[in-house]
Amino acid sequence: MFRLRDKEMSRAIMKRLEGMDLKLTLMHVCGTHQDTLIRFGLDTEFKRVGVDIRQGPGCPVCVTPPKEIEEVLALAKSGLTIAAFGDVMKVPGRKGSLNDAKAEGADVRIVFGVDDAVALARRTKKEVVFMGIGFETTAPTTASALLSDPPPNFSVLSCHRVVPPALEAITNMGEVRLDGMIQPGHVSTIIGTKPYRFLADRYHIPQVVAGFEPLDLLMGVYMLARQVKDGRAQVENEYSRVVHEDGNPVAMMAMKQAFQTADSEWRGFPVIKGSGLSVRKSLSDHDARKRYEDTLAPVDEKEYGEAKGCRCGEMLRGILTSEECPLFATKCTPSNPIGPCMVSREGSCHISYRYRKR
């Protein structure tokens, strides 16, 4: 019986990889993939057979640029009620984090989703701003809330982003020579496999959409290795039990109706064309950037940057590993994070810290 953690199957795949004489550099763009790689020791096993897997910009909290952190802090300090995910609370801004703002008296609430924020707005007279963070995985839920007649005291600070333009940016930057990409399972559940084809057609990059169990990643790497050996560049779907070619049309339609694409900055990257999601003009009453334009006007992105010594941006581009950062596990720890890669549980530094060899 096929099991997702079958040891014999794992050994059989590794034996196949051992016999292929590989020297590959791959990249994934998903924090859950990174967790599986490190937690199960697969990174070490892959390196043993000549496969180096880098983490790309797959952590939504990590790629949120300093300006957007300053925006939500400015809104919190102005007296608004902020609803945010727990893993953004410790992200350091220029003068503290949302946790610090809460300790100083700001009304900051941790929510599990946008529905919690809408419910909060319905039962209070306060102005509630939901900080919408995430890729195509979470953007549809925010879109659904915006399209479902939310209360007039509810608005969204959209920090949502879409993945394919970032993949093209990584390819064009040329900082890491990639032999293939492991595409994210969660995002692909929404967008399907078609949006990745341009990377195969235009840049001849082999790709596999993979799930999150150890065998998913083992099979994903094996499928990529086969493509490289055969001289092919295709988008193959290892995660077919969940991901379909056309994705989730209902979710994509909701995003299209609620958002429009915008040029957006990512932490560690220059502005990436068409990679952000801004609230459509027809829903501007619930767009925090329009609604509180005067409060946000003083926030100037030129004033903010990475904390001194933080190398998070280079990790998000696959140039460095967490262990190569001089702050890792010394000055920078989950209890005292210097940068967002140590804050979020999907961040490469947080993952490496949790599972590092002692």
N, C-alpha and C positions, 0 to 999 in steps of 0.2 A: 504494500500500500504506500502510495506517495505521501510523504509527510514533509512539511516545510522546514523541519529541523532534523531530517534523516541523516544520521552520521555516515552511513554507507554511501548514500547518494552524494554527500559532500565530498567524501574521499574519492569517489569515482570522477567527479568533476575536476577536483584538484589534480588528479593523476593525468587527466586529459590536458589540462593547462601546462603541467610540468613537461609534457612531451611536445609542446608547440614552440619551444625556444623563443620566448616572448621578450620584448623590450618595449613596453607600452606605457604611455602616460594618458590616463583617463581623467575625466572630471565629472562629478555629480553636482547637482544643484538642489540638494534637499537635506535639511538638518536631520531628518529621521534616517536617511541613508548613512549619514556620518555616525549617528548613534549606533546603528547596527554594525558598521565597519569596526568601530573601536571597541564596543562592548563585547563582541564575539571574537575579537582578535583577528578579524579578517584582513585588516590592513597589513599586518605582519605576514600572514600567509600569502597574500597577493604579491607583496614585495619579494618573497622567497622565489616566486616563479616569474619574476620580471615585470610585474604590473604595479605601477605607482598610481594611486587614485587621489586626486586633489579635490578639496571641497571648494565649490564656487559660491556664488551669492544666493544660497538657498535658505538663509535664515531671515525671515521678514523683519524681525526687530533689529537684526544686525545691519541690514542695508538701509534702514531708515536714517536719513542724513541728519547732522546736527541741527540744521535749521528747523526741521519739523519737531524735534525734541524741544527746541526753544519756543516754538509756537504753542505747543500744548502746555508748557510751563507758564507762558504769558497768560493764556486763557485761565489756567488754574488760579494764578495769583491775582487775576482781575475779579475774582468772586464767583465765577461760574462753577457749576458742578461738572466734574470730568469723570467719565466712565471709560476705563481702559483695562486691557488685559494685564494679568499679574506680571507677566515677564517683561513688561515695559517699565514697571514701577522703579526699577533700580538703574535704568539707563542714565548715565551722568550727563547733565547739561553743563553749561558754563558756570552756573551758580547752584549746583545741586540737582536732585532728581525729583520725580513726582512723589517719591516716598518722603523726601525732605520737605517738599511743599505741603504735603499732608500733615507732617509733624508740626509745621508752622501754622496750621489752621486752615489750609485750603481744603475744599470739599472734593476729595478724590476717592472714587469708588472702584474697586476691582470687580469686573464682571466676567462671566464666562462666555458671553456673546452679545451681539447687538440687541437681541430680544430683551435681555436684562436691562440694557440702557433705555430702551423704549418703555418698558414697564416702570422703570424709575421715573421717567419723565411724566408718565400718566398719573402717578400717585403723588407727585409733588408739583408745586408751583414754580420751582426753580428752573433756570435755564440749564439744560443738560446737553453736554457735548460728548459724543462718542468718538474716541480716537480709533478710526478704522485702519488697522494694520493687517497686512497679509497679501498674498498673491491671489491667483484665480481660485484658490481653495476657499478663502473666507470672503472675498469680494461679493459673491452672489448673495450671501446672507445679508450683508449691508445693503446691497441693491434691493433686495426684497423688502427690507424695512422701509427704505425710502419710498418705495412704490406702493406701500400699504397704508397710506394716509396716517403717518405718524403724528403725534400731538404737536401743536405749534411751538412748544418750548423745547423741542428736540432738534438737534442738528448734528452733522457729521463733519469731523476734520478728516478728510480722506487722505490717508497715507498708503493707499492700496497701489500695488504695482503688478505688472504682467511680466511673465518670464521670458518669452521668446526674444524680445528686443535686447534683453541683457545678454543672452547667449550670443547674439550676433556681435554685440559690443566686445565681448571677451575674445571672440574669434578675430575681429578686426584689430584689436589692440596688440595681438601677437606676442604677449609677454610669456605665454606658456604654449609650447608646441603640443597640441592635443591630437592623439590618435583616435579618440572616440569620446562620446558623452553618454552617461547614464542619466536619462531624463526622469524627472520627479513623478512618482506615482500619484500623489495627491492632486497636484495641479493637472496632470493628464486625465484624471477622472473627470474633470470639468471640460478641458479643452480638446481631449482626444489626442490623436497622434499626428494629424495633418499639419498643425502649425509648426512642426519641427522639420518638415520636409525640405524647406529652403536651405537648411544647413547641409543636408546631404547633396542636394542638387547644385547649390552655388559654391559650397566650400569642400565638398567631398568628405564630410565627416560622418563616420558610422555612428549610429545611435541605437540605444535600446531603452525602452521604458521599462523600469523594474519596480517590483514590490519591495517590501521592507523586511522580510524574513531572511535569515542567512542564505537559504537556498535560492531566494530571488536574486540576491546580489551575485552569488556564485554563477548562476545561470546567465545573468546579465553580462558579466565579464566574459564568460565563455562565448556567448553569442557575438559580443564585440570582437573578441579575438578571431573568431571564424570569419567575420566580415573583413577584418584587416588581412588575414591570410589569403582570402579569396579575392582581394582587391575590390571589394564592394563597399558602397556607402549607401545604406538604407536606414529607414526607421523601423525597427522591429519591436514587437510588443511582447515582452516576457510576462507582463502583469495582465494578461488577457482575461483573467477571472474577474477583474474589476474595471479595467480601462477598455473602452471601445474606440474605434477609429474616429467616430464623430463626437465623442465626449458626451456631455449633458446639454442638449440644445436648450432646454428650459432655463438652466442656470445661465448659459451664455446670453440668452435673450434678455434676461433680467439685468445683467451687467450692461448690455448695450443700451437698454432703455434708461438706466439710472446714471450711467457714467459716459464720459467721453475721454478718449485717450489724450494724453498731454505729455510734452517733453518733461522729463523728470530726472532729478539728480538721485544717485544712489551713493551710499557711503562707500568711499574708496574708488568711485568712478566719476568721470565727467558726466554732464547731462546726457541722458540716453533718450533719443527721439521716440516718442510714442510709447513710452514704458510706464507712464503713470496713469491713474484713473482719477479724473476730477468730476465732481457732481455736475450734472447737466443743468443748463440755465433754467429749464422748466421746473427744476426742483431747488432753485437757488434759495428759497425760504429756509431750507434745511441744510444749506451749505455754510459751515462755520466760517470758512474763509471769506465769504461774502457778508455774512451776518455780523461778524466781529472784525471787519476790515480795519477799523480804527485802532483796535486793541493790538492787532497783529502787525500794523504798519511799522512800528519801531524795530521789529525783528529783521535784522539784516544778515543774510547768510555769509557775507564777507567777514563778519566779526567772529565767526565760529569755525572750529576745526576739530581735528582729533586731539584727544588729551596727549600731553607730552609723553612720548615713548610708546604710545599705543600703536600696534601694527595691524589692527583689525582690518583696515582697508586692503592691505596686501594679502591677508588671508582670504578675503572674499573674492579676490582675483586669482586665487590658487598659486600665488607666488611663494608664500611662506606657510609653514605649519605652525600650530600653536606653540610647540616646544621651541621653535626658533625665535620666539619673541622673548627678549630679555626680562620682561615683566611677568611672564607666565609663572604662576604658582609661587611667586615671591611677593612682589608688591600687588599683583593683580590676582585676586581669588574671588570665588562666588560671594563671599561675605564682604569683600571690598573691591568691587569690579572697577577697573580703570576704563574699560571700553565695553561696548555692547556684546562683543563675541564671548565675554565671560558672564554676561548677564543672563541671556536667554538660554533655556535648556536645549535649544536647537543650535546654539552657537558653538563653533569648533572648540573654543577654549574651555567653555563650560563642560562639554563632552569629554575632552581630553583630561580635564581636571578630575572629573568623576571616575574615570576608568583608568587613570594613569597607573603605570606599574610602580609599586612602592619598593 
